Amino acid sequence: MTTHPPRAGRREWTALAVLMLPLLLVSMDVSVLYFAIPAIGADLEPTGTQQLWIFDIYGFVLAGLLMTMGSLGDRIGRRRLLLCGAAAFGTASLAAAYADSAETLIAARAVLGIGGATLMPSTLALVRTMFTDPAQRAKAIGLWSGVMTAGIALGSVLSGVLVQYFWWGSVFLVNLPAMVLLLVLGPVLLPESRSPATGRFDLPGVPLSLAAVLPVVYGLKEIPSEGWHMRYVLAVAVGLLFGALFVHRQRTTAYPMIPPALFRGRGFTPAVVLNLVSAFGLMGSTYFTTQYLQSVLDKSALEAALWALLPSVLIGFAGPLALRLVQRGVARAHVVAGGFVVAACGYVLLAGAGTDSLWLVLAACGVMAGGIVAVMSQLTDLALGSAPVERAGTASSLMETGTEFGGALSMAVLGSVGTAVYHHGMPLSAPDAARETLGGALAVARRLPGPAGEALATAAREAFTDGMRGAAVAGALVLLAAAIPAARTLRGARVRENAGQAEKCGPSGA
């Protein structure tokens, strides 16, 4: 007799709503400093290096600790880790809001990264444990993906509004009500869940995972702006070396942080890899379109952020549409492949942009983001559904780590393509600062007399737009290429209906 998993009720959907608030804020913290940095600079007077660390430390710590926190949540309990992370996130937000020095703000942002690393995999793992019915789980994960993507766009807008009407510390204080709400309602609404596997926690794996992730993310993020300098290439190489050591340890230790058996689940490995590619496509367009709105179309930062919200409308429809197609019998492999094709069409639209193509660029971003969200929601559901429920935290942390790598890789590859085209398009007679970046060119143009400055600014905007078009072509090719293995490797991949095979990912499954 076939037993169907229990369906979630009002309690679980209410708990999901509670989980969405901290998830929204954690994703917003990636971009919330976009407009606050000038005010922070005027108040705290950080050095150039300190300002970079204020901005980047959150993302670096978040990326480096995702795998550790995912595995830790599976052992000590996802709800417990979530509540600890919420307390740390709220406390660090308060410290950041009232920081009186750059060093204090950097330290607070680092603790925010630690808290974010506990919150993101814990929320997704709890979604996996609360929604055991496949259809309901897919819907919940679609909502999770949409909120996370929308939070990144909303963060920059919220920071612009708060900085304009309050002070820069207010961008951190908005975190407190949501974290307090989570701490109050979490113990009541959220179930506790953990892996039944026992054994030592893989402490040596923690520094190895950090050494594998951080240098790679650092090098890939610096390459677009600084070029392929030896120190950045070396950072990536060192990270890959430690990555190989980390993999070797996970395959040989009795109690691995990331059980190798997890990757033997049908559909899990393709989902992780293809999710990385989808993050590659999503972040690549953001790198160019934010600069395009501000520096090519000459809009203020707040105007640009508000315009950038329009493509988010399509994001709200993409996940539910993909879910509806799968529920009506369309193969998940075809839905994912189709999402990649749709996203590639967005890049094709972007490749047709000129120096005055606001609506075309917004439409391109909407089509591309819609396709990517459809892909991500289905891949996340597949990865979590094909993994044992006892390893939900580890599975979700791997997906999110792949997202971080995909975004960094996109910045390096597509950013380098755009930069190369920009350099080629700039006149040889232009000053060196103008040939480096569009921002540098516009700064030089403002110091030149009328016609000369206008000519340089026009040339720089055209060269940047050419670079954006070149990167868009490259992005479209990558996404189209991903559609082929998606259609092949995901064919027949199914999710687990129960957690009966969980023990296979325990120590004996390593």
Salt bridges, closest charged atoms under 4 A:
ASP29 OD2 - ARG109 NH1 3.95
ASP74 OD1 - ARG78 NH2 2.66
ASP133 OD2 - ARG7 NH1 3.42
ASP202 OD1 - ARG249 NE 2.70
ASP381 OD1 - ARG137 NE 3.29
ASP381 OD2 - ARG332 NH1 3.09
ASP466 OD1 - ARG469 NH2 2.02
